[in-house]
Amino acid sequence: MDLRDFRAMVDRMVTEMPPKYLDGVFAIEVSPKTVRHPVYPSVFTMGECIPVEAAEDPPPSRVVLYHGSFQELARERRDFDWRAEAWETLTHELRHHLEWRARSGELDAYDWAAEQNFRRQEGQPYDPLFYLSGERVADGVYCVDDDLFFDREVKRSAPERVEIEWHGQTFRSEPPPRPLPLYLALDGLDPAPVGEAFVVLRRKPGVLDLFRRAHPPTTERVRVRRG
C-alpha cells in the first residue's frame, strides 16, 4: 500500500473513532519514515503518541503512524493485513494518550513487559518477573504478546509435579531439578496456544532476597499430559 492510500485509510479510521477517544489529540498524522527499534533491528516502531508543548494541563498530544515501518513488515509477512495492523497501532497509541492524560502507567508497563519478552526470545538478559506487568487473563495467568505465563510461587525448589487448567482440562508435568526461577515451556497442550505457554516457578519473596544475588532464569521444555 502506498503512502497516499495508507494516509486515506487512516483518515477513515479516525472518523470511526468515538469522539471521546480523540479528546485532547492535537493531530493524527502519517509519516513516511521507517523507525527501527534502537536495539533490535528486526523490530519496528509502528506508531507513537507524542506530547505537544502547550499551556494546557494536561497538555494535548499527537499520534503518528510510520508508513515506512508498515512497509517493512509487509515485505516480511505475506499475510500482512494493512487495515488490521493500522487499526491496532492507532488504538494502541490512543490508549497511550488516554492513560497518559489520566496519569495511568498501565500501558507503559505492558510495553516494558513486551520488550522484556522479546529479550527473552532473543536470548538476551531479561527481568524474570516481567510477565507480571502483562495482561492478567485469569488468576495467576498473564499474557504478553500472545505468550502465556502461569505464575507459581514455591518455597525453596521446584515441586515434583505441576498442574494447570487448560480449556476445561487438567494438564500435568514433572519439572526437572533446576535453580529458580524456572521457566517451563509447555509442549503438548490441546488445543495448542497461539503463542508459547510457560509455567514460571519462582521462590516466594522474603526479606533475605534483599541480600541474595538474583539467579538468572532457566528455561526447560517439558511435555505435558492430561491428568
C-alpha positions in Angstrom: 0.0 0.0 0.0 1.5 3.4 -1.0 1.7 6.4 1.3 -1.3 8.2 -0.1 -3.7 5.2 0.2 -2.4 4.4 3.7 -3.0 8.0 4.8 -6.5 7.9 3.4 -7.2 4.6 5.2 -6.0 6.1 8.5 -8.1 9.2 8.0 -11.2 7.0 7.5 -10.3 5.1 10.7 -10.2 8.3 12.6 -13.8 9.1 11.6 -14.8 5.7 13.0 -13.4 6.6 16.5 -15.8 7.7 19.2 -15.1 11.4 19.8 -14.2 10.9 23.5 -11.2 8.8 22.5 -9.9 11.8 20.5 -10.3 14.3 23.3 -7.0 16.2 23.7 -5.5 14.7 20.5 -3.9 17.6 18.6 -3.4 15.7 15.4 -3.2 12.2 13.9 -0.5 12.0 11.3 1.0 9.5 8.8 4.8 9.8 8.4 6.7 8.2 5.5 9.5 7.3 8.0 10.8 3.8 8.8 11.6 3.7 12.5 13.6 0.8 13.8 14.0 -0.2 17.4 17.2 1.3 18.8 18.5 -2.1 20.0 16.7 -4.8 17.9 17.0 -4.2 14.1 14.2 -6.7 13.3 11.7 -4.7 15.4 9.9 -1.6 14.0 8.1 1.2 15.7 4.7 1.4 14.1 3.4 4.5 15.8 4.0 6.9 18.7 1.9 9.1 20.9 3.9 12.4 21.4 3.0 15.1 23.9 2.7 18.6 22.5 4.2 21.5 24.4 1.3 23.7 25.5 0.0 25.7 28.4 -2.9 23.2 28.9 -2.9 20.8 31.8 -2.8 18.0 30.8 -1.3 19.1 27.5 -2.5 17.6 24.2 -0.7 15.1 22.2 -0.3 14.0 18.6 -0.3 10.5 17.2 2.0 9.5 14.4 1.8 6.2 12.3 5.0 5.3 10.4 4.2 4.2 6.9 7.7 3.0 6.2 7.6 0.7 9.2 4.4 -0.9 7.9 6.0 -1.4 4.5 8.9 -3.2 6.1 6.7 -5.6 7.9 4.5 -6.1 4.8 7.6 -7.2 2.9 8.5 -9.8 5.6 5.0 -11.2 6.1 2.9 -12.5 3.3 -0.3 -12.4 5.4 0.2 -8.8 6.5 -3.1 -7.1 7.0 -2.6 -3.4 6.5 -6.0 -2.4 7.9 -5.8 -4.6 11.0 -2.3 -3.6 11.8 -3.1 0.1 11.3 -6.2 -0.2 13.5 -4.3 -1.9 16.2 -1.5 0.7 16.1 -3.9 3.6 16.1 -6.0 2.3 19.0 -2.8 1.4 20.9 -1.4 4.9 20.6 -4.8 6.5 21.5 -4.9 4.3 24.6 -1.4 5.6 25.4 -2.8 9.1 25.1 -5.9 8.5 27.3 -3.9 6.7 30.0 -1.2 9.4 30.0 -3.9 12.1 30.4 -5.4 10.0 33.2 -1.9 9.7 34.8 -2.1 5.9 34.3 1.1 3.8 33.7 -0.5 0.5 32.8 0.2 0.6 29.1 3.8 1.8 29.7 4.2 -1.2 32.0 2.8 -3.5 29.3 5.1 -2.1 26.7 8.1 -2.7 29.0 6.9 -6.3 29.5 6.6 -6.8 25.7 10.2 -5.6 25.3 11.4 -7.9 28.1 9.6 -10.8 26.4 11.4 -10.0 23.2 14.7 -10.0 25.0 13.8 -13.5 26.4 13.0 -14.7 22.9 16.3 -13.4 21.6 18.4 -15.0 24.3 19.2 -11.6 26.0 19.1 -11.0 29.7 15.6 -10.1 31.0 13.7 -9.4 34.1 12.4 -12.8 35.3 9.1 -11.3 36.6 8.3 -9.2 33.5 5.2 -11.1 32.7 3.5 -9.7 35.9 3.3 -6.4 34.0 1.4 -8.1 31.2 -2.3 -8.6 30.8 -3.9 -10.6 33.6 -6.2 -13.1 31.8 -7.1 -15.3 34.8 -6.0 -15.8 38.4 -2.2 -16.3 38.2 -2.2 -16.3 34.4 -0.7 -13.5 32.4 -0.4 -12.8 28.6 2.3 -10.8 26.9 2.1 -10.7 23.0 0.2 -14.0 22.8 2.6 -15.8 25.1 1.0 -17.1 28.3 2.7 -17.3 31.7 1.3 -19.4 34.6 2.8 -17.9 37.7 3.6 -20.3 40.5 5.3 -19.4 43.8 7.2 -22.2 45.6 9.0 -22.3 48.9 12.6 -23.3 48.0 12.8 -25.6 45.0 10.7 -26.9 42.0 8.0 -29.3 43.1 7.8 -32.8 41.8 4.7 -32.1 39.7 3.0 -29.0 38.3 -0.6 -28.8 37.1 -2.5 -26.2 35.0 -6.1 -25.9 33.9 -6.4 -25.6 30.1 -9.7 -25.3 28.3 -11.5 -27.3 31.0 -8.8 -30.0 31.2 -6.0 -30.5 33.7 -2.5 -31.0 32.3 0.4 -32.2 34.4 4.2 -32.4 34.0 7.2 -33.1 36.1 9.7 -30.3 36.2 13.5 -31.1 36.2 15.5 -30.1 39.2 16.8 -26.7 38.2 17.5 -23.5 40.0 14.7 -21.0 40.4 13.3 -19.0 38.7 12.5 -21.7 36.2 10.5 -21.3 33.0 8.8 -24.5 31.9 8.0 -24.2 28.2 4.9 -26.5 27.8 4.6 -28.9 24.8 1.5 -31.0 24.2 -1.3 -28.6 25.2 -4.5 -29.3 23.3 -5.7 -27.1 21.8 -2.4 -25.5 21.1 -1.9 -21.9 22.3 -1.5 -19.1 19.8 2.0 -18.3 21.2 4.1 -20.1 23.8 2.9 -21.3 27.2 5.0 -21.4 30.3 4.7 -22.3 33.9 7.1 -20.0 35.8 8.3 -21.4 39.1 9.7 -18.7 41.4 10.6 -18.6 45.0 8.2 -16.8 47.3 9.8 -13.4 48.0 11.1 -12.8 51.5 13.4 -10.4 53.5 16.5 -12.4 52.7 16.0 -11.8 49.0 17.2 -8.3 49.6 20.7 -9.7 50.4 20.8 -12.6 47.9 22.2 -12.3 44.4 19.4 -12.9 42.0 19.9 -16.1 39.9 19.1 -15.6 36.1 16.1 -17.6 35.0 16.4 -21.0 33.5 14.2 -22.3 30.7 13.4 -26.0 30.1 11.0 -27.6 27.7 8.6 -30.2 29.2 5.8 -32.3 27.7 2.5 -32.2 29.5 -0.2 -34.9 29.7 -3.8 -34.8 30.6 -4.2 -35.6 34.3 
